[in-house]
């Protein structure tokens, strides 16, 4: 089980690196006026988004193994933290897909949001990670 936990943490950390960095690229794209720089940023964003998807799959799969096979956080008293964590995970998966839609908008030249909006958007995975870690470590309910 410890190997599964270690790999789960590794893939979650790797996925989050992308969740933190892709919106930062969006901030730069929203401010950029040079077409060459925009092309370069779009290429970086595309590659990062694809790689993030590859990292999210084992992170989520290993989390399911820990929950369903090893019984971490199974139903019962004192395991409400797991339901809260799972809600955060669902929101982060939605955020991940939202990033893909925003990337498509940039690729199509249809972005209507400012760099300030993207700066705030960039904070969501930080809050999600903080809450998930608190739920798993502290187990407040």
C-alpha positions in Angstrom: 0.0 0.0 0.0 2.9 2.4 0.7 4.1 2.1 -2.9 0.6 3.0 -4.1 0.4 6.0 -1.7 3.9 7.2 -2.8 3.0 7.0 -6.5 -0.4 8.7 -5.9 1.4 11.6 -4.1 3.9 11.8 -6.9 1.3 12.0 -9.7 -0.9 14.4 -7.8 2.1 16.7 -7.3 3.0 16.5 -10.9 -0.6 17.1 -12.1 -0.8 20.1 -9.7 2.4 21.5 -11.3 0.4 21.8 -14.5 -2.7 23.1 -12.7 -0.5 25.9 -11.2 1.4 26.8 -14.4 -1.1 26.6 -17.2 -3.3 29.5 -15.9 -0.1 31.4 -15.4 0.5 31.0 -19.2 -3.0 32.2 -19.7 -2.1 35.4 -17.8 0.7 36.0 -20.2 -1.4 35.1 -23.2 -4.1 37.6 -22.1 -1.4 40.4 -21.9 0.6 39.4 -25.1 0.4 41.5 -28.2 3.3 40.1 -30.2 2.1 37.3 -32.5 5.4 35.3 -32.3 5.2 35.3 -28.5 1.6 34.3 -28.6 2.4 31.4 -30.9 5.1 30.2 -28.6 2.9 30.6 -25.5 0.1 28.7 -27.2 2.5 25.8 -28.1 3.7 25.7 -24.4 0.1 25.7 -23.2 -1.0 22.9 -25.6 1.9 20.7 -24.6 1.4 21.3 -20.9 -2.4 20.6 -21.1 -1.8 17.3 -22.9 0.9 16.3 -20.3 -1.4 17.3 -17.4 -4.1 15.0 -18.7 -1.6 12.1 -18.8 -0.5 12.9 -15.2 -4.1 13.2 -13.9 -5.1 9.7 -15.0 -2.7 7.8 -12.7 -3.2 10.3 -9.9 -6.9 9.7 -10.0 -6.6 5.9 -10.6 -4.2 5.4 -7.7 -6.5 7.5 -5.5 -9.4 5.2 -6.3 -7.2 2.1 -5.6 -6.4 3.6 -2.1 -10.0 4.3 -1.5 -11.8 1.3 -3.0 -9.2 -1.5 -2.7 -7.3 -0.5 0.5 -10.4 1.0 2.2 -8.8 4.4 3.1 -11.7 6.7 4.0 -14.4 4.1 3.4 -18.0 4.8 4.6 -18.5 5.0 8.3 -18.2 7.4 11.2 -15.2 9.6 11.1 -14.7 9.4 7.4 -16.6 12.6 6.3 -13.2 14.1 5.4 -13.0 11.7 2.4 -16.3 12.9 1.0 -15.1 16.5 1.3 -11.8 15.6 -0.3 -13.6 13.8 -3.2 -15.7 16.9 -3.7 -12.5 18.9 -4.0 -11.1 16.4 -6.5 -14.3 16.6 -8.6 -14.0 20.4 -8.6 -10.3 20.1 -9.6 -11.1 17.8 -12.5 -13.8 20.3 -13.6 -11.1 23.1 -13.3 -8.7 21.0 -15.4 -11.3 20.7 -18.2 -12.2 24.4 -17.9 -8.5 25.1 -18.6 -8.9 23.1 -21.8 -11.9 25.2 -22.9 -10.0 28.4 -22.1 -7.0 27.1 -24.1 -9.3 26.5 -27.1 -10.7 30.0 -26.8 -7.1 31.4 -26.9 -6.3 29.1 -29.9 -9.4 30.4 -31.7 -8.7 34.1 -30.9 -11.9 34.2 -28.9 -10.6 35.0 -25.4 -12.7 37.7 -23.8 -11.1 37.6 -20.3 -8.4 40.0 -18.9 -5.1 39.0 -17.4 -6.5 40.1 -14.0 -9.3 37.5 -14.3 -6.7 34.9 -15.1 -4.6 35.9 -12.1 -7.6 35.2 -9.8 -8.5 32.0 -11.8 -4.9 30.9 -11.1 -5.6 30.8 -7.3 -8.3 28.1 -7.4 -5.9 25.0 -7.5 -3.9 26.5 -4.6 -7.1 26.6 -2.5 -8.1 23.2 -3.7 -4.8 21.7 -2.8 -4.8 23.3 0.7 -8.3 22.0 1.5 -7.5 18.5 0.2 -4.3 18.3 2.3 -6.1 19.6 5.4 -8.9 17.0 4.9 -6.5 14.1 4.4 -4.0 15.0 7.2 -6.2 16.6 9.9 -9.4 14.6 9.1 -11.6 17.3 10.7 -14.8 15.3 10.4 
